[in-house]
Each structure stands twice: as C-alpha cells, then as structure tokens.
Amino acid sequence: MKTIHTDCLVLGAGLAGSAYAWHAARGGFKVELLSLGEPLRANSDWAQGGIIYDTSPDPAQLAKDILEASDGTANAAAIEQLVRDGPAAVKELLLDELHVEFDRDAAGRLDLAREGGHTARRIIHAKDATGHAILDALVRKVDTTPGITRRSGFAAIDLLTLSHNSSEARDRYEPLTCFGCYALDTATGEVVAFVAKKTVLATGGLGGIFLHTTNQPGSVGHGVAMAYRVGARLMDLEYVQFHPTVFSAPGAAPFLITEALRGEGAVLVDAAGRRFMDGLHPLGSLAPRDVVARAIKQHLATTGEACVYLDLAALKPDFIRERFPGIYQRCLAGGVDITRERIPVVPAAHFSCGGVHADLQGRTNVRHLNAIGETACTGLHGANRLASTSLLECLVGAKATAAADGAELSAGQFHLPVPKDWTSPAKAADPMLVRQDLHQIRTTMWNYAGIIRSPRRLARARRILLELREDIQAFYRDCRPSAELIELRNAVQTALLVVHAAALNPISKGCHFVTGDEQA
C-alpha cells in the first residue's frame, strides 16, 4: 500500500480547505489538499450573494442580526469571533492578497448589498457570482504556493486513528487520535494511506441527502459520516437550512436564486400576484430563510400550486442584467426572461447549520482532527444561518485553525505509526443498485425529514434508513471501493444522523420545524 506523509492533510478543496492550505503553507508546513472533483466544483464556488465585510464603527448590529436569525440559539463566542476577525480576514486574503474584483461604485468604493435577515447593507459581491470570483482567485494562488500538493480525483474513505488503524498494538490504549486517512485514487482504483500530523475536515455540506438541493453533486456529509465512525462529537444536525428560492421551471435544471434579488427589491408572490409574505413577518420577503421556506412550503401544500414567484417589477431591466448577469442568463436558458417575467421558485436543501463539533480553533474531541467550514459546527449559526455568513465563516475558521495548528506543529511531538494495510474484495459494485439506493435515501429524507417534520414521519424515515443501511453495509463489505459506493455509504449514515437528531428535538427552532402527527 502506498503511504504519503505530510504535516497537514486537508480533505476538501472549497473555500475553507483552500484557505487553510494557504495559511498553513505560508507557515512553512507541508500540505496535502485532497478533493474528489476539481476545486471549482465546490459548493462555495456557487455562492451568489456575497460575503459580509462589516467595517462599521459599531458591529454590534451584525452580531444582533446573526443571533436573531438563529432564533436566539447561536454561540455568542462564535459570533464574537466572526464579527471581530471577519473584516481583517477578508482584507488580508481577498482584497490585499488575491485582489478579488468585487463590485464598486462610481467613486471606487466597495458596493454594499443587503440580504434577508440583515438590517443594513454590509455584503460585498462580484455581480451574482461572488463564490466563483473568490474561489477562482484562491485556487490560482494555492496552485502557485510552495508546500501545497493538490490531489484531485481522491475520495477519502475513512479516517486513520491510533485505536483502529495503527500497526502497533499498544496504540489502542492511546487517547482517541487521528493520524490521516485512507483515500481512493479514482484514476487508478488504488487505496492510498495519507499519514498526517493534522487532519482537517473541510468536505462541505450534506444537502445531497435530500431530493431537492442547491448543493453540488456528492455533498452528502462525507466529513460528518467519517467523523462519526471514529467517535467525534456531532451536534445540531437537525438544523438543515432550506433555501426558499430555487429556480423551478418545467424541463429546466434547478439552481439557486440569490437572496440578493430580494435585497434589491424583488418580492415573493403567489400565482395570483399576492404578496403572501407581507402578513407573515415584519420583514416580508426579506424574512429569515427558515420563515420564508416554511411559508412557501405551507402555501404550496394549501393551494396545490407547483411554485411561487419572485416578482422583479421594482427592478429596472438594465439593472437586472448588470447586477445579476448569471441569473439572467441561466433563467433565460430555462425559458424565463426575468426582465419581463416573474421567476418560478421552490425551496430546496441548502446549508447544514450543524456538523462536527469544533471549537473556535477548529479542534474536535478527536486529537489532531479539525473541522472547518460547513462541515464544522462551532455554534455560529445556531438553529438557522444568516445570509452571507458562510463564506466569511470559511475564511475566519481556516485562519484561526491554521494558526493554532502551526503553533502545535512547531512545538509538539507527533506519534505517526505505520498504518495497517488496506484490503478489499475484487468484486465491483452494481451501479444500478447504488443509484437506486441513493435515490431512495434522498426521497425518504425529502418526504419525511424535510422542511416540515413530525414524529411519525421521522419514525418512518428511520425505519427505512436503518434497513437501507444494513443492505448498504453488506454491499460495501462485498465490493471494492468506488467513489459512488463511498458516497452511498456516507449518505445513508449522514441521513440517519440527521433523522436521529431531529427525532431527539421536539422544539421547533429555526430550520427545525416539528408539528404534531395530527397536523402533519
């Protein structure tokens, strides 16, 4: 078995993983940066709205907005870190180092936008493709930074721990400790062991366990499932945020419609043109996402309509084409001219507020295992995420985690044993069975553990998923690993964890809304 040694092993090459890799390499450490796909296919590449850059004299209002969006549940310490360290993280990397071309006004000042849940304009953006502008610049920086080895086409299988994977028997008495991972090189089919002093989970979200999602293919909670299998603490997994506005036209591919449209004056209406959000929340169409998504879901269930609409009548056509060129073109390709027509939209799974529990330096309860970005849960979002905090969370968390790891790497001693050899059967998995099982997971989660939940629905989801997991585990044991089989194995485990967390929490808060069975 091929074994590769490094200081820092990063699983995931989106914004959080790439930013960590850059900071760690600048500190003089060797970094292995693994991803299954190309980095510009990460979820952060598709972020449309923008990133918070609040340089106002009184940032207390931002902290208040984050806490309010979370329904009062967010971790005050995590909010304080984001508000305090956010502006410097943006300026250092995005403005001074990468020179990201954010939109500016005629005087050259950064153009500030507003999104749902925000009480002020504090979001910088690059048209409606902010994530791509940031990640594209960062990818090019990472690829020219000494010390970083990028490996695309690698799928992490399992984390290495002293308890389970060391070739030295005495290591099973050590505290729970991570020292890398097994990963599949999809180009060769070979399983490679990566041995690392520090391992960082930056694998993104879990929206792909639902039938309808804004996430990129493969986003099924890989980091959550791998961390669970080695005993890491997980939390707040019931809080899955559903984005209220995803393009929904017959025969067209769904895609996210940024909240920034509503920030600029678009409003939600039903088929008759009625502004149904105005009577449901003081902010109307700019209410927090969970409120809007739930209102749309309930409205569609009541009326039987297929979708609701974003009405852009208050926006001038030239402004729409200039400010939102990507959305304009994609909607046009789907048969909707948004300068003249309303945009048909429905909710879809978007962001996981929970994940692998981590402190403000990314540390989990497993020694030398970190989690950052959407994979992690520091409590920043509590029960619901405020718009445009996710990209900023990636930057702040990556920087803080790399700094803490750098201090430990410089001072500490690390026990890195030879990992046990990987063995697997020669039989190939049946792709039809893999696809069918994954579809059943997604359908089950959407129908029974989606926007509106009930004890009976969750119990049914758990029964279905438990039976599926037994079949999938037997399937997994009998076949050699493939990217699709790894995805299926992690998807069913993540789905069960979300359902379990939802069933344990009878209180409706933020993204997690539970009704009595008689109301379901």
N, C-alpha and C positions, 0 to 999 in steps of 0.2 A: 504494500500500500504506500502510495506517495504521501509524504508528510512535508508540509510547508510551515516554517517558523516565522513569527513576526512579533512585534511589540503589541500592535493594536489590530484587531480583526473587526471590521465593520460589515454588518450584514444589512445591506440596503443602500442604494446609491441615490436616493432622493435628496431633498434639501438638507435634512437633518444629518444623514450619513455622510454626505459630501462635505458639509460644513465642518463636521467633527474631523474628518480625514484631513482637511486643510489645516485646521488648528493644530492637530497632533503632529503632522509632518513639519509644520513650522517650528514646533518644539524640538525637532530633531529625532523623532521616533519613526520607525518603520511601520507602514500601514498597508494592510491588505483590504481592499474595498470590493466586496462581492455583491453581485446582483444577477438575477435571472435574465432580465431584459436589459435593453440599453437604458442609460440613465434618464434620457428624455422621454421615457415612457412611465416614469414615476408619477404618483398622484400629484405631487407638488408641481409638476410641470403643467398641470391642467388648471391650477388655481387662477381664477379670472379676476376677482375683485381687487385684491391688493394686499398690502401689508401695513400694519399700524406704524406710524412714525410720529409719535406724540412728543413734541418739544415744547409744549405749552408750559407756562410758569407753574401751573397747578395741575399736576397729573392725577389728582385725587378723583376727578370726574371719570377718567378712564377706568380706574380701579372700581369705582362705583358701578359703571356700566357692565364690567366683567362679572361682578358679584350679582348684579340684578339679573343678567342673562342666565346665570347659573341657578336662579331661584333661591339665592341665598346660601348655596351649598359649597361654593368654591373655597379652596385652601387659601387663606389670607396671605400666607408666606409666599406661595407660588405667584399670586397676583402681584405682591410687592416686588418680587424678583423681576417679573416681566416688565412692570411699569418702570422700575428703576434702571434695569440694564438694557431694555429694549432699544432706546434711541442710540446708545453707543454701539450696540451690536449691528444695527442697520448701517450706521455711518461708517464704521470700521470696514465691514466687509462689502456691503452693497454699493455704497457711494464712493468711498475712498479707494478701495482695492479693485473692485470689479467695474466701477463706473457704469452701473446699470442705467439704461436710458429711460428713467421714469418721466412721465408727462409733466410738463412745466407750463406756467402761464406766460403771457407776453413779456413780463419783466424777468423771466428766468427762474421764478420761484417754483418750488415743487407744488404741483396741483394736488389739493387735498379733497378726497371724496368722503362720502358718508354712506354707511350701510345699515342694515336692520339692527336695532338694538343700540346703536350709537347715538349719543346726544350731541355730537359735534363732528365736524369734518377733520379727520386725522389720519386718513388712509392714503398712502401714495400708491401709484399704479402705473402700469405701462399699457395703455389702452385697456383692452379686456383680456390681456394675455400676460399678466404680471408674473405668474409662476414660471412660464416659459422664459421670459426675459431674464429672470433671476437665475434659474437653473442652467440655462444655456451658457450664461457667463461663468457660472461657478464650475460647470463641467470642464470648460476650456481651461480654467485656472487649475483645477485639480490635475488635469492631464499634463500640465507643464510644471507641476510642483514635485521636486525631488523627494523620494521617500515613499511615494504612494504607488502601489501596484493595483491597477484596476483589472478586475476579472469579471467580465460579463459572461452570461451563459452558465453561471454556477447557482445551483439551488441548495440552500442549506437544508440538511436532513434532520440532524439532532445536535444539540449542544454536547460538548465533552465535559464531563465532571470527574473529579477525583474519585467520587463514590462509585461510579459505574464504568468508567472507560479507561482508567489507568491500568497499565500492565503491572504495576507494583501493588501487591495485595494489601500492604499496610495502609495504602492511601484511602481505603474505605472507612478508616477511622477519622479521617480529616473532616473539618467542618465543610459544609456544602460549598463547593468551589468549582468555578468554571475555568477551563483552560483551552477553549476554542470550540471547534465544531467539525462534524463530518459534513462534506458538501459534495453534491453530484456535479461533475463536469458534463454538461449535457451534450457537448460536442463529441466526447469520446465514450460516454457511459461509465467512466471511471469514478469511483468514490475516493475523494482526497481528504486527508485529515489536515486541518489548519490548527496549529498549536500556537496559542497567543497568551500573552500576559494579561491583556484586557480584551474582552469581547463586548461589542456594542450592538444591541438590537435596534435597528432603525428600519424595520421592514414595512412600515406604513400601517394602514388600517385594515378593517375587516368587513367593509361594505359588500364584498363579493360573496358573502354567505347569504345575501338576500337576492331575490329575483330581480329587483329593480335597484340600480345603484349608479352613482356618479363615479365610482372608483374604477381604476384601470383593471383589466383582467388579471387575475391572480391575487388580488388583495383580499385574502381570506383569513387574516390574523395569524400569519406564519410565526411571528415573534411571540404572540400570546400562547399559541399551542406548544411551541418548543420550550418556552419558559415554564409552562405548567408541567410539562413532563419531567423537568428536573427539580421541581419543588419551589419555584419562585412564587412570590405573593402576587395575586391579581386583585384588582378592585374596580368597582364602578362599571362593570361590563354591561350592565343593563341600560346604561345611558348611551344609546346609539342615536346620533342626530340624523334626522331625515331632512334633506334639503327640500324646501317646499316647491321650488320651481325648476323642473327638468322638462326640456322640450319633448312634446308628445304629439306628433303628427302622424297620421296613418302612413305606413310604409317607410318612415324616416327613422334613422338611428337616434336614440335619445342622447342628450348631452345637457350639461349644466347650464342654466341661465343665471348669470351672476346677480346677486342681491344688489349690486351697484346700480342696476337699472331702476330698482325701486328707490334707491337713494337719490337718484336724479329726477324722480317724479313719476315713474310708472306705477300703476296701481293694479291690484288684483280685482277682477270682476268675474261674474258668472256668465253663463250663456246669454242671459238677458241684458248684460251690461251693468248689473247691480254691483256696487262696491261692498261686498258682503263682509269685509274685514273691519269696516269703519265702526260698526256697532259692537265688535267683539273685543277690541283692545284700544287703549288711548293712542297708540302709535299707528293704528290702522294697518296698512300694508307693510309698514316697517316694524311690526311687532317681532319679538324674538322668533327664531326659526321653528321651535317646537310648537309654539302657539299657532303659527301660520300653517305648518304642515298638518297639524291635527284638525284645524278648521277646514282645510281643503278636503282632507280625508272624510270628515263627517259630512261636509256639504255634498261630496260626490255620492256618498252612501245614501244620503237622504233623497237626492234628486235623480240619481241614476245616470247623471251626465258622465261622460268619459273623461272630461278635463275641465279646468278653469282657464282663465286667460289673463295675461299681462297686457294691460291697455297702455300704450305708449303715446296716446294722443297729446299729452302735455309736452312731449319732446319734439323738437324740430327735426325733420328728416336729415339735414346736413349734420346736425349734432350727433344723431344716432350713428350715421355712417363713420363719422370721425372718431367718436368716443368708444364705440363698440363694433369695430370692423369685423372681428372674428365671429361674433354672434350674428351680425347682419348677414355675413356670407354663409354661415352654416344653416341659418334659418331659411335663407333664400334657396339653398340646395335642397332643403326639406319641403319646399313649396310654399313658404311663408315670407312675404315681403314686409318686414317689421316697420318700415316707414309708412305703410298704409294699412297693415292688418295687425290684429291682436295676436299674441303668441300663445298657443295652447301649451299648458303646463300641468304636470302632476308631481307629487312628492316622490323621492327615492332616497335610499340609504346613502349617507354621505360621510359621516365622521364619527369615530369612536371616541367618546369623552373619557372612557375608562381604558384600562390596559394593564401592562406590567407595572406594578407599584415601584416608583423610583423617588429618591429624594431630590433635592434641588441641584445636586451634582450628578444626577443620573444613576446613582448606585441603587441596585436592587438588594434583596436579602440574600442573594447568592453571591458569594465573594468573587470579585473580579468580573462580574456580569453587570453591564449597564444597559439602560433602555432610554431612548430619546425620541423626540418627535411624537407622532400619533401612536406609536407602539407603546409609549410610556404613559403612566398616569401619575402626575405629581399633585393632582387635585386642582390644577389651574382652571379647568372648565367646570368642575363640579357636575351638576346634572345637565348642563347644556352649555355649548360653546358660543361665545360672542364672535360674530363675523370678523374675519381678517386677523384673528389671533394665532391661527395655526402656523403660518409661515414664520411669524415672529417667535413663536414658541420653539420652532426648529432651530433658529439662529441662537437664541438665548441659551437653550438647553445644550446645544452642541458645544458652544464656547465654554460654558461652566463645566461640563463633563470633561472636555479635553484638558482644561486647566487642572482639575482635580486629579485626573489620570496622570498627567505629566508630573505632578509632584510625587505621586506614588511610584511611578516608573523610575524616577530619578533616585528615589530613596530606598525603595523596597527590594526584598528578595522574593523571587517567584519560583515555586516548585512546578516544573513543566515536565512531567513524565512522558515516556513513550506511550502513545495511545494504543489500545487494543486494535488489532486488525479488523477491518470491516469484512463481513462475509454476507453474501446474499444469494438467493436462488437464481437460476438462469432463466426461469420462465418469464415471459413478457406479459404485462397486464393487458386485459381485453379493453381497448379504448372505448367501445360502446358501453360497457358496464361502468367505466369510470365516468363518462359523460352523463349517463342516466342517474347514477348515484349523486353526482354534484347537482344536477337539476332538481332532484328530489329534496336535497338539503335546502336549496335556495327557495323552492316553492313552499316548503314547510315553514321556513323562517318568515317569509313574507306573509303567509296566511295566518300564522298563529303567534308569531313573536315580533310583529312589525310595529306600526305606528300606534295602534290601539291594541292593548293586550287584556287578557282575562285569565283567572286561574285555570279555567277549563281549557282554554286554547293553549296555554303554556304546558299543561299536563299532557295534552295530546302531542305537542311538539316534542316533548321529552321522550315519550314512548316511541315515537317514530325514529328519533335520532339515536336512541340507545340501541335499537335493533339494527339500524344502519351502521353504527359504529362497530358492532360485533362483526358484521359482514365485511366491512372495510378493513378491519384489523386482520381478519383471516386472509383476505385478499392481499394485503400488504406483506404479510409474512411469507406468502407463497410466491411472490413475484419480485423481480429485480426492480430497483427504484427507477422512476422516471419523474420528470417534472410534474406531469399530470397526476401521477399517483401520490406524490408528496403533497400536492395541492389538495387532493381529495382527503387525505389523512388529516391534514391540519384543519381543513374546512369543517369536517364533522366534529372535531374536538372543540374548535372555537365556537361553533354553533351551540353545542351542549353547554359550554361555559356561559354563554350569553343567556340562554334559557334558564339555567340554574340560578344565575344572579337575579334575573327578572322575577323568578318564582319566589325567591327569598325576600323580595322587597315589595310589601303591599302598599307602599305610599307613592302616590303619583307625584313626581317631581320632574320638571324639565322635560327631557326626552323620553322619560319612562312614564307612560300613562296606562294605568290599570283600571278597568271597570269591573263591576260585579258581573258574574256569569249571566244574570238575568238581563243585563244591559248590553252584553256583547253581541 
